[in-house]
Amino acid sequence: MRGLNLILRMTACVGVSLAAASAAFAQAGGTPPPPAVTVQTVKTKNLPVTYEYAGRVASSREVEVRARVGGILLERNFDEGSRVEAGTLLFHIDPATYEAQVALARAQVLQAQAQLGQAKRTEARARQLAQSGASSQATLEDAVSSRELAEAQVAAAEAQLQTATLSLDYATVEAPVAGVTSLEQVPEGSLLSTGDLLTRISRLDPVYVNFSAADREAASIRELVESGQLQGASSPSDLTVTLMFGDGETYGETGTIDFTSTTIDSQTGTILSRAVLPNPESRLLPGQFVRLQLEGLSIENAIELPTEALMQGPQGTFVYTLNDENLAEVRPVVVGRELDGSIVISEGLADGDKVVIKGVVKVRPGAPVDPQPAAANADAAGSESDAQATDAPAAEADPAVDAPEPAAADEPAAADPANEADGEQQGAIERAVDAANDKVVADAGSTSGETGRTDAPPVPLTALPDGADARRATSDGDASAESAR
């Protein structure tokens, strides 16, 4: 019985609300006022376009310093991780063995030179005897051959001396390039073999930043540049590269692209590119991840709209435009590119078109609206916030102003039957309007289920409630019902 009484009571309330709502609409002329929306007039402009990629820093030159001769490592003459210049002494290997080899090679050169001198004198005597007829021609030829062999032995001895000198020089290891050293790989006192790694030197000014772009995006950029839609750069080297760190800070130096691969990575489907940037303060380190922005391209005669102006319906992507009578019209458009918080329309709009950018969920095709310019709305919002900011200190300064005096405990305020009746009637009207709106939504849903489409405008996905909203509304309803019981 209690449930039945509750149902009857709710039915009676709905009837009273509908009657009150009908009376209110009749007094207002029978039609609600057109909804207020924000409108933007389309104006083409040259719009800069940036492309953003993830990149990784690499040294422009990394050299492995290895031992070119074997021996005991006697000394390290640099601090690990310090900056060195080309030709700086890094390591000193025991040179005793190579000094002895140099001395032996010099002695062999002297010996070969002495043999050469003897061969030359023998050749001279044999030539004189052959000219006087006292010696045969064969003896002269043997003397000439001995002199030539002695010359060859001198050359070989000199080469041995040069090799021994190089080995002695290699015992002193110098930096081949300027850069920053790594950790020492072999401690002092160790026995080295030829080719052992001693340290690495990385050149950090300038640095390389490697990044990859999807093959489809690279092809799209190339097509847009060739077709003339993108202006400002004819080759990747004409683009300006800007870096951003992980915390959003922008690197103070800019660079250029100096390499683009001619092949596509078969595993990732991307094209490798490389940018070069100055790094005088060594803020960029090899292996560091950064964000790259490629600048230098722009779209001529571009139309830019806020993202919330774009709608999606059964016929595709569209926006609402207004005609001369402020009636909403559906205008199909083609989105060219998404920017940060806005979109570029490539087809469907022209200069002078009025596009609804805010309040699109309240617009119906063919229905009138109350257009408000975007600049006027921004100015009104700013003036309202300024007024609130101005009134707030005044209210805090004199809290007693306009404050109602508290009623005495023994004098309860008398209820005004007329005011209570007006309040109940106003509440009934508001509830009736809400019920009428719910009915419109329900009818639109049933029509969509029957005919496969609906006249109600589609809404962005971001405007739809999620599961948390539904659960919160359900819990609030249960709490209200429990308090009513």
Helices and strands as residue ranges (DSSP letters): H 2-27, E 36-41, E 45-66, E 71-76, E 83-84, E 89-93, H 96-132, H 137-170, E 172-174, E 179-181, E 191-192, E 197-214, H 215-227, E 230-231, G 236-238, E 240-244, E 250-260, E 270-277, E 289-306, G 307-309, E 311-313, E 316-322, E 328-332, E 334-338, E 342-347, E 354-358, G 360-362, E 370-373, H 374-397, H 417-451, G 461-463, H 467-484
